[in-house]
Amino acid sequence: MPEHKAIKVALVGNPNTGKTSLFNQLTGLNQKVGNYPGITVDKKVGKALLAEGCYASIVDLPGTYSINPTTIDENIVLQTLLHKDHNDFPDVIVVVADIENIKRNLLLYSQIKDLQIPTILAINMADQLSKKGVEIDLEQLKIELKSEVVLISARKNLGIDELKEVILNYKSLDTESLAHISEKIDKAYFEELKQNFPNLSLYKAWLYVTQLEQYNDLNEQEVALINTYKEDQPKLKKYQHKETIYRYQQINSILKKTYKVDKSKARDLRSKLDRVLTHKIFGYVIFAVILMMIFQSIFDWASIPMDFIDAFFAELSSKTQEILPAGKLTDLISQGIIPGIGGIIIFIPQIAILFLFVSILEETGYMSRVVFLMDKIMRRFGMSGKSVVPLISGTACAIPAVMAARNISGWKERLITIMVVPFVTCSARLPVYAIIIALIIPQDRVLGVFSLQGLTLLGLYLLGFFMAMISGYLLHKTLKIEGKSFFLIEMPDYKLPSLKNVFYTVVEKTKAFVFGAGKIILAISIILWFLASNGPASFDAAEENFAAAKETESVEIDGYREALASYKLEHSYIGVMGKAIEPAIKPLGYDWKIGIALIASFAAREVFVGTLATIYSVGNDDEENTTIKQRMAEEINEETGEKLFNIPVGMSLLVFYAFAMQCVSTLAIVKRETNSWKWPMIQLFGMGLIAYIASFLTFTLLN
């Protein structure tokens, strides 16, 4: 049969459904690869023998999740299926789905069916039905979808002949629209749209309004009319959102009648692992054990490199003072810049280990199981299952986590998620937790396996998550906002993690943390050094008065220097500021130096350690290269004469940083995402009040 008379077939499907395998089965070696006109995207076309003397010209379109394009590949699919003058415009479309992700696959099928082009659904991996515990009522599914449905296995060449026969008889296929979106969204709006574009199908006209930027088959009047519709973008986005929700509602209804999964009958390895890892009891136990191992590793594996880095920067600071000539510039470098940067660099090992484990969990496919597992909990606290993604990503940083909440369709659930995400322990809190836990918690082990320090860190992560849940529940009960969203997640197959992907993820995220925090640290360290090395007009006189008073006393040289440095720091600009806020923070067990660190860390939580490093460096004239950890351990409470960083003070600080906002960047992002200063201000003062009360109670009970 001449090629121009061949039936034109378009293969369409989500990525990883076996679409290309089907293409290879249909065409064999009779295929060629080129490029779409003007685009460097592969175009695969082949010929398939359907029957004696009858051929099909088959084009393998790029994988796409919907015909609402966000990439060049997806745009190719849309352009091909909308324009009849396109070289590859099909006589019939074969939508390839796989048995495990059929709900997601049917969204694409539903959209394509509404284009009123003859459409066939080919469900791939049919040979895995019994292994995966899946049952499909094929005849009922055909009725519900108003089309032919064929079970195939492209890998084992099953059902291919039946599919060829259906393609051969494509003219008999039902082309009636499946979703009838106009009746569910705005009937009057869509009736007007149909009247204005009588030559287009209703759904095609809708796609012209919402998706296309180029209109090859419309006249100038129709293009002007399309642009008029495009002017009301808020309405278009609202209607698109309604369309997606309605389509999934319809798909759920169809699958309830035709598709059943009994995981207890599944025999494949993935199903066996899923039964254990997503079990309603053991799933949570396994997740808790994995978290415990991660946090123990953060302390055990990172201790040696952290001690080395700490000692290196202490030595560097000391050598700088010895080598460079005495003066303000030398003091700035040795007492401001070096200790400040060292206060961040020291935590690279712990940050890298945290990202290493998170990356491995994501690469293996386990993180998706965690999201699925936690969905059952989230809904009890007024959030969507999709809220788990921002909450988990919040362990890295609250800023991208807040932005990730955009995927939550319901405004109320999205707002609640945005409000509670900052409670989740982010990597910026880790330096604060690490240094304080190392100071106050012994390195003893429980049952000879789990260290007390690792368990304490795990407890702080759980505390933040617990507070996020409680806050979400309270907001759910108090916010008078209507709305509900739907949860959809793809469960990927388990796989060995790619070492290359894990390496790049760890390097990039660690770099982002270090350099992002480093800019803030460096600037604040310089400011703090200036404020700690200078004072009001009485600063120099006060120093002279102190020196004169000490001359009459019998004081050792080293003791005199230490006392003088401490006196100067207390009467500097930063000392005056610290003394001013000391009455407010004294009930929490903090002195004025800690108060300065609290103020400075409002820019970013991790600045807390760098601030104390700078303050203690300025206030320390000891020529020995003592580390920041040693200086904090030796700090004395002036009133009690005991060590300042004891268990009551340390636990009070840990609780404060677990709850307080202390991140101006997060507030800015929340303002942008909610388009109001109302919600970030509620976060700032609400979380601050919770942190203050919780820290006060912790210090009072432990003291």
C-alpha positions in Angstrom: 0.0 0.0 0.0 1.4 3.5 -0.8 2.7 5.3 2.2 0.4 8.3 1.7 -2.5 5.9 2.2 -1.2 4.4 5.4 -3.1 4.9 8.6 -1.5 7.6 10.7 -1.1 6.4 14.3 0.2 8.5 17.2 1.6 6.8 20.3 1.0 9.0 23.4 1.7 8.2 27.0 3.3 9.2 30.3 7.1 8.7 30.6 8.1 5.1 31.6 4.9 3.4 30.5 6.5 1.3 27.8 5.4 3.4 24.9 8.8 3.2 23.1 8.8 -0.6 23.7 5.4 -0.8 22.0 6.7 1.4 19.1 9.6 -1.1 18.6 7.3 -4.1 18.7 5.0 -2.5 16.1 7.7 -1.3 13.7 10.6 -3.6 14.2 13.6 -2.3 12.2 11.3 -0.4 9.9 11.8 2.9 11.6 13.8 6.1 11.3 14.8 8.9 13.7 14.8 12.6 12.7 14.0 16.0 14.2 10.8 17.9 14.4 11.0 21.0 12.1 13.1 23.7 13.7 13.4 21.7 17.0 16.3 19.5 18.2 13.9 16.9 19.7 14.0 13.4 18.4 11.2 12.4 16.1 10.7 8.6 15.7 8.5 7.4 12.9 8.1 3.8 11.7 5.9 1.6 9.5 3.8 -1.4 10.8 2.1 -4.1 8.8 -1.5 -4.3 10.2 -2.9 -6.8 7.7 -2.2 -8.0 4.2 -1.4 -5.0 2.1 -2.4 -2.5 4.9 0.2 -0.4 6.8 0.3 2.1 9.5 2.6 5.0 9.8 3.4 5.3 13.5 5.0 8.3 15.3 6.3 7.9 18.8 5.4 11.3 20.4 7.5 12.5 23.5 6.3 11.3 26.9 4.0 13.7 28.7 1.8 13.7 31.8 -0.9 15.9 30.2 -1.5 18.0 27.1 -1.0 21.2 29.2 2.6 21.8 28.1 5.3 22.9 30.4 8.3 21.7 28.3 9.2 21.6 24.6 8.5 17.9 24.5 5.0 18.3 25.8 4.3 21.3 23.5 5.1 19.0 20.5 2.4 16.6 21.7 -0.1 19.4 21.9 0.8 20.9 18.5 0.6 17.5 16.8 -2.8 16.7 18.2 -4.5 20.1 17.6 -3.4 21.1 14.1 -4.9 19.1 11.3 -2.3 20.6 8.9 0.5 19.1 11.0 2.5 16.4 9.1 1.9 13.9 11.9 -1.7 14.7 12.7 -3.1 11.2 13.4 -6.1 9.2 12.2 -6.1 7.4 15.5 -4.3 7.8 18.8 -3.0 5.0 21.0 -2.6 6.1 24.6 -0.2 3.8 26.4 -0.8 3.2 30.2 0.7 0.9 32.7 -1.2 -1.2 35.2 0.3 0.3 38.4 -0.2 4.1 37.6 -3.4 3.8 35.6 -5.1 6.7 37.5 -2.4 9.2 36.5 -2.3 7.8 33.0 -6.1 8.2 32.6 -5.8 11.9 33.1 -3.9 12.2 29.8 -6.3 9.7 28.2 -9.3 11.8 29.4 -7.9 15.0 27.8 -7.1 13.3 24.5 -10.5 11.6 24.3 -12.1 15.1 24.5 -10.3 16.1 21.3 -12.8 13.8 19.5 -10.1 11.9 17.6 -10.4 8.1 17.5 -8.6 6.9 20.6 -7.5 3.5 21.9 -6.2 2.8 25.4 -3.4 0.2 25.5 -2.7 -1.0 29.0 0.9 -2.2 29.1 2.6 -4.8 31.4 -0.5 -7.0 31.4 1.7 -10.0 32.1 2.3 -8.5 35.6 -1.4 -8.4 36.5 -1.5 -11.4 38.8 2.0 -10.7 40.3 0.9 -7.2 41.3 -2.6 -8.3 42.6 -4.4 -6.2 40.0 -7.8 -7.1 38.5 -9.4 -5.2 35.6 -13.0 -5.6 34.3 -12.1 -5.0 30.7 -15.5 -4.9 29.2 -16.9 -2.5 31.8 -13.8 -0.3 31.4 -14.5 -0.1 27.6 -18.1 1.1 28.4 -17.0 3.7 30.9 -14.2 5.1 28.7 -16.4 5.0 25.5 -13.5 3.4 23.6 -11.6 0.3 22.9 -9.2 -1.0 25.6 -6.5 -3.5 24.9 -4.3 -5.4 27.4 -0.8 -5.7 26.1 2.8 -6.6 27.1 5.2 -4.8 24.9 8.1 -6.6 26.5 6.6 -10.1 25.9 4.8 -9.3 22.6 1.4 -10.1 24.1 -1.8 -8.4 22.8 0.0 -6.7 19.9 -2.0 -8.5 17.2 -5.3 -7.5 18.9 -4.1 -3.9 19.0 -3.3 -3.9 15.3 -6.8 -5.2 14.5 -8.4 -2.3 16.6 -6.1 0.2 14.8 -7.2 -1.2 11.4 -10.9 -0.6 12.3 -10.3 2.8 13.9 -13.2 4.4 11.9 -15.7 2.5 14.0 -14.3 3.9 17.3 -16.6 6.2 19.4 -15.3 9.8 19.3 -17.7 11.2 21.9 -16.2 13.5 24.5 -15.6 11.8 27.9 -15.5 14.5 30.5 -18.1 17.1 29.4 -16.2 19.7 31.4 -18.5 22.6 30.4 -21.3 21.3 32.5 -19.1 21.0 35.6 -17.2 24.3 35.3 -19.3 27.1 33.8 -21.9 26.0 31.3 -22.7 29.6 30.1 -19.0 30.4 29.6 -18.4 27.3 27.4 -21.6 27.7 25.4 -20.4 31.2 24.5 -17.0 29.7 23.6 -18.6 27.1 21.4 -20.7 29.8 19.6 -17.6 31.9 18.9 -15.7 29.0 17.5 -18.2 26.8 15.6 -15.5 25.1 13.5 -13.7 23.8 16.5 -14.6 21.1 19.0 -15.4 22.6 22.4 -12.3 21.2 24.1 -10.0 22.2 21.3 -11.3 25.8 21.5 -10.7 25.6 25.3 -7.1 24.5 24.7 -6.6 27.3 22.2 -7.6 29.8 24.9 -5.6 28.3 27.7 -2.5 26.6 26.1 -1.6 27.8 22.6 0.4 30.9 21.7 0.5 30.3 17.9 -2.7 29.7 15.9 -1.9 28.3 12.5 -5.5 27.5 11.4 -7.3 30.6 12.8 -8.1 33.9 11.0 -7.3 37.3 12.4 -10.8 37.8 13.9 -10.6 34.5 15.7 -7.1 35.2 17.0 -8.3 38.6 18.4 -11.2 36.8 20.1 -8.8 34.2 21.6 -6.7 37.1 23.0 -9.8 38.6 24.6 -10.5 35.4 26.5 -6.8 35.3 27.6 -7.1 38.7 29.3 -8.9 37.2 32.3 -6.1 35.0 33.5 -7.4 34.5 37.1 -10.6 33.0 35.7 -8.7 30.7 33.3 -6.5 29.4 36.1 -9.5 28.8 38.3 -11.3 26.9 35.5 -8.2 24.9 34.7 -8.0 23.9 38.3 -11.6 22.9 38.4 -11.1 20.9 35.2 -8.3 18.8 36.7 -10.2 18.1 39.9 -13.3 17.0 38.0 -11.3 14.8 35.7 -9.8 13.0 38.6 -13.2 12.7 40.3 -14.5 11.0 37.1 -11.4 8.8 36.9 -11.9 7.7 40.5 -15.5 6.8 39.8 -14.6 4.8 36.7 -11.8 2.9 38.5 -14.0 2.0 41.5 -16.2 0.0 39.0 -13.4 -1.5 36.9 -10.0 -1.7 38.7 -9.1 -3.5 41.9 -5.8 -3.9 43.6 -5.3 -6.6 46.3 -1.8 -6.1 47.6 -2.2 -9.2 49.7 -2.2 -11.3 46.5 0.7 -9.5 44.9 3.8 -11.7 44.5 6.4 -9.3 43.0 9.4 -8.0 45.1 8.1 -4.4 45.0 4.7 -5.4 46.4 6.3 -7.5 49.1 8.5 -4.6 50.2 5.6 -2.2 50.0 3.5 -4.4 52.3 6.2 -4.1 55.0 7.4 -0.5 54.4 3.9 1.0 54.2 2.4 -1.2 56.9 0.2 0.7 59.4 2.4 -0.3 62.3 5.7 -1.6 61.0 6.0 1.1 58.4 6.2 3.8 61.2 8.6 1.6 63.2 11.0 1.1 60.3 10.9 4.9 59.5 11.7 5.7 63.1 14.6 3.3 63.2 16.0 4.8 59.9 15.7 8.3 61.3 17.5 7.1 64.5 20.4 5.7 62.5 20.7 8.8 60.4 20.9 11.1 63.5 23.3 8.8 65.3 25.5 8.8 62.1 25.5 12.6 62.0 27.3 12.7 65.4 29.4 9.6 65.1 30.8 10.0 61.6 31.2 13.8 61.8 33.0 14.1 65.2 36.5 13.6 63.9 36.4 16.0 60.9 34.5 18.6 63.0 37.2 18.5 65.7 39.8 18.9 63.1 38.1 21.9 61.5 37.5 23.5 64.9 41.1 23.2 65.9 42.3 24.4 62.5 40.3 27.7 62.7 41.5 28.2 66.2 45.1 27.7 65.2 44.5 30.0 62.1 43.1 32.8 64.3 46.0 32.5 66.7 48.7 32.4 63.9 47.1 35.4 62.2 47.5 37.5 65.3 51.1 36.4 65.6 52.1 37.0 62.0 50.2 40.2 61.1 51.1 43.5 62.7 49.0 44.6 65.7 46.1 46.8 64.7 42.4 47.0 63.9 42.7 45.1 60.6 44.4 42.2 62.3 41.8 42.1 65.0 39.1 42.2 62.4 40.6 39.2 60.6 41.5 37.1 63.6 38.6 38.0 65.9 35.8 38.6 63.4 36.2 37.0 60.0 38.0 33.8 60.8 35.9 32.7 63.9 32.7 33.7 62.1 33.4 31.6 59.0 34.8 28.8 61.1 31.4 28.7 62.9 29.8 27.6 59.6 32.6 25.5 58.0 32.7 23.3 61.1 29.2 21.9 60.3 29.9 20.9 56.7 30.4 17.2 57.8 27.1 17.0 59.6 25.2 18.9 56.8 26.8 16.6 54.1 25.9 13.4 56.0 22.3 14.6 56.5 21.9 15.3 52.7 23.6 12.1 51.9 21.0 10.0 53.7 18.1 12.1 52.4 19.4 11.8 48.8 19.7 8.0 49.2 16.2 7.7 50.5 14.9 9.7 47.5 17.0 7.7 45.0 15.8 4.3 46.2 12.2 5.3 46.0 11.6 5.0 49.8 10.8 8.6 50.3 7.6 8.3 48.2 6.5 5.5 50.6 7.1 7.8 53.5 4.9 10.4 51.9 2.2 7.8 51.3 2.6 6.6 54.9 2.3 10.0 56.4 -0.7 11.0 54.4 -3.0 9.1 56.8 -1.7 11.2 59.7 -1.7 14.6 57.8 -5.4 14.5 57.0 -6.3 14.3 60.7 -4.5 17.6 61.3 -6.2 19.6 58.6 -3.6 19.2 55.9 -3.4 17.4 52.6 -1.2 14.4 51.9 0.7 16.7 49.6 1.6 18.7 52.7 4.1 15.9 53.5 6.3 17.0 50.6 6.9 20.5 51.9 7.3 19.2 55.5 9.9 16.7 54.5 11.7 19.2 52.3 11.6 21.6 55.2 14.3 19.5 56.9 16.7 21.0 54.3 15.3 24.6 54.2 11.9 26.2 54.9 12.2 28.6 51.9 11.9 26.0 49.1 9.5 24.0 51.4 7.1 27.0 51.5 7.3 27.3 47.8 6.7 23.6 47.4 3.2 24.1 49.0 2.1 25.6 45.6 1.3 22.0 44.6 -1.5 21.9 47.2 -4.7 22.8 45.4 -6.9 23.8 48.4 -6.1 27.3 49.7 -6.9 26.4 53.4 -4.6 23.3 53.4 -1.9 25.2 51.5 -2.0 28.1 54.0 -1.9 25.8 57.0 1.1 24.0 55.5 2.9 27.3 54.8 2.2 28.4 58.4 3.5 25.2 60.1 6.5 24.4 57.8 9.0 26.6 59.8 8.4 24.4 62.9 10.1 21.5 61.0 13.8 21.3 61.9 15.8 22.7 59.0 19.5 22.3 58.3 20.0 25.9 59.6 19.1 24.7 63.1 21.5 21.8 62.9 24.6 23.9 63.8 22.9 25.3 66.9 21.6 21.8 67.9 25.0 20.2 67.3 27.1 22.6 69.3 24.8 22.7 72.3 24.1 19.0 72.4 27.9 18.4 72.3 28.2 20.7 75.3 25.5 19.4 77.6 24.7 15.8 76.5 27.3 13.0 77.4 28.4 10.6 74.7 26.9 7.6 76.5 25.1 4.9 74.6 21.7 3.3 75.1 21.7 -0.5 74.8 25.3 -0.1 73.7 24.1 1.0 70.2 22.3 4.4 70.2 24.1 7.4 71.5 22.4 9.9 73.8 23.5 12.8 71.5 21.9 11.1 68.5 18.7 10.4 70.4 18.5 14.0 71.6 18.8 15.3 68.0 16.1 12.8 66.9 13.9 14.1 69.7 14.3 17.7 68.6 13.3 16.7 65.0 10.2 14.9 66.4 9.5 17.9 68.7 9.4 20.2 65.7 7.2 17.9 63.7 4.9 17.4 66.6 4.5 21.1 67.1 3.8 21.5 63.3 1.0 18.9 63.6 -0.5 20.6 66.7 -0.4 24.0 65.1 -1.9 22.6 61.9 -4.8 21.1 63.9 -5.4 24.4 65.8 -5.3 26.4 62.5 -7.7 23.9 60.9 -10.2 24.5 63.7 -9.9 28.3 63.8 -9.4 29.4 60.2 -12.8 29.9 58.6 -11.8 29.0 55.0 -13.6 26.4 52.9 -11.8 24.1 50.6 -10.6 20.6 50.0 -7.9 19.1 47.8 -7.0 15.7 46.4 -3.9 13.7 47.0 -2.1 11.9 44.2 1.4 10.4 44.3 3.3 8.1 42.0 5.0 5.1 43.7 8.3 4.6 41.7 9.9 1.2 41.5 12.7 0.5 44.0 16.1 0.9 42.6 19.8 1.1 43.7 20.7 4.7 44.2 22.9 6.3 41.5 26.2 7.2 43.1 26.7 10.0 40.6 23.2 11.5 41.5 23.8 11.2 45.2 27.3 12.8 45.0 26.0 15.8 43.0 23.0 16.2 45.3 25.2 16.3 48.4 27.8 18.6 46.9 25.2 21.1 45.5 23.0 21.2 48.6 26.0 21.5 50.9 27.4 24.3 48.7 24.1 26.1 48.7 24.0 25.9 52.5 27.5 27.0 53.1 27.7 29.8 50.6 24.1 31.0 51.3 24.8 31.2 55.0 28.4 32.3 54.5 27.4 35.6 53.0 25.3 36.4 56.0 27.8 35.1 58.5 30.7 37.2 57.0 28.7 40.4 57.0 27.3 39.9 60.5 30.8 38.8 61.8 32.3 42.1 60.6 29.4 44.1 62.1 29.6 42.2 65.4 33.4 42.6 65.6 33.0 46.4 65.1 30.2 46.6 67.7 32.2 44.5 70.2 35.5 46.4 69.7 34.1 49.9 70.0 31.7 51.7 72.3 30.1 55.0 73.3 32.0 58.1 74.2 32.6 56.7 77.7 34.1 53.4 76.3 37.8 54.6 76.4 37.4 56.3 79.7 35.9 53.2 81.2 38.8 51.2 80.0 41.2 53.7 81.7 39.2 53.6 84.9 39.3 49.8 84.9 43.1 49.8 84.3 43.7 52.4 87.2 41.6 50.4 89.6 43.5 47.2 88.8 46.9 48.8 89.2 46.3 48.9 93.0 45.4 45.2 93.1 47.8 42.3 93.0 46.6 40.6 89.8 48.4 38.2 87.6 49.1 39.4 84.1 47.0 36.8 82.4 44.1 37.3 84.8 44.4 41.0 84.3 44.2 40.7 80.5 41.2 38.4 80.6 39.4 40.7 83.0 40.2 43.8 80.9 39.0 42.1 77.7 35.7 41.0 79.4 35.2 44.5 80.8 35.8 46.1 77.4 33.3 43.7 75.8 30.6 44.5 78.4 31.0 48.2 77.9 31.1 48.1 74.0 28.1 48.8 71.7 27.2 45.2 71.6 27.5 44.9 75.4 25.2 47.8 75.9 22.6 46.2 73.5 23.0 42.9 75.3 22.5 44.5 78.7 19.4 46.2 77.5 17.6 43.0 76.6 19.1 40.9 79.4 16.1 41.4 81.8 13.8 39.9 79.2 15.9 36.8 78.5 17.2 36.2 82.1 14.1 34.1 83.0 15.1 31.7 80.2 18.6 31.3 81.8 20.4 33.4 79.2 23.0 36.2 79.8 23.6 39.3 77.6 26.1 37.5 75.3 23.5 34.8 74.4 21.0 37.6 74.0 23.2 39.2 71.3 23.4 35.9 69.5 19.6 35.6 69.6 19.2 39.0 68.0 21.9 38.4 65.3 20.4 35.0 64.5 17.2 36.5 63.4 18.8 37.0 60.0 19.4 33.2 59.9 19.4 30.7 62.7 22.9 29.3 61.9 24.4 32.8 62.7 23.9 31.9 66.4 27.1 29.9 66.6 29.1 32.3 64.4 28.0 35.2 66.6 29.1 33.4 69.8 32.4 32.5 68.1 33.0 36.2 67.3 31.9 37.5 70.7 34.0 35.0 72.6 37.0 35.7 70.3 36.8 39.4 70.9 36.3 38.8 74.6 39.2 36.4 74.8 42.8 37.5 75.0 44.2 34.1 75.7 47.0 33.4 73.2 46.3 29.7 73.2 44.4 28.5 70.2 41.2 27.5 72.1 38.3 26.3 70.0 34.8 27.8 70.1 33.5 24.6 71.8 36.1 25.0 74.5 35.3 28.7 75.0 31.6 28.0 75.3 32.3 25.1 77.7 34.4 27.4 79.9 32.0 30.3 80.0 31.0 31.1 83.5 27.7 32.4 84.9 28.7 35.6 86.7 25.9 35.3 89.3 26.3 31.6 90.2 30.0 31.1 89.4 29.1 27.8 87.7 29.3 26.9 84.0 26.9 28.9 81.9 26.0 26.2 79.4 24.6 23.5 81.7 21.6 21.2 81.1 18.9 23.7 82.1 20.3 26.6 79.9 21.3 24.2 77.1 17.8 22.6 76.9 16.2 26.0 77.1 18.1 27.1 74.1 17.4 23.9 72.2 13.7 24.3 72.8 13.8 28.0 71.9 15.4 27.3 68.5 13.0 24.4 67.9 10.0 26.8 68.0 11.2 30.3 67.2 10.9 31.7 63.6 14.4 33.3 63.6 14.6 33.5 59.8 13.8 36.8 58.0 14.2 35.1 54.6 11.4 32.6 55.4 9.1 35.5 56.4 9.8 37.2 53.1 8.9 34.1 51.2 5.7 33.6 53.2 4.7 37.2 52.4 5.2 36.5 48.7 3.3 33.2 48.7 0.3 34.6 50.7 0.5 38.1 49.2 0.0 39.6 52.6 2.1 40.6 55.7 -0.7 39.3 57.9 0.4 35.7 57.9 4.2 36.2 58.3 3.6 38.5 61.2 1.3 35.9 62.8 4.1 33.4 62.3 6.8 35.7 63.8 5.0 36.7 66.9 3.1 33.4 67.4 6.2 31.2 67.1 8.2 33.7 69.2 5.6 33.5 72.0 5.5 29.7 71.9 9.3 29.6 71.9 9.6 32.0 74.9 7.0 30.2 77.0 8.4 26.7 76.2 12.0 27.8 77.0 10.9 29.4 80.2 9.1 26.3 81.3 12.0 24.1 80.3 14.6 26.2 82.2 12.3 26.5 85.3 11.6 22.7 85.5 15.2 21.6 84.9 16.9 24.3 87.1 
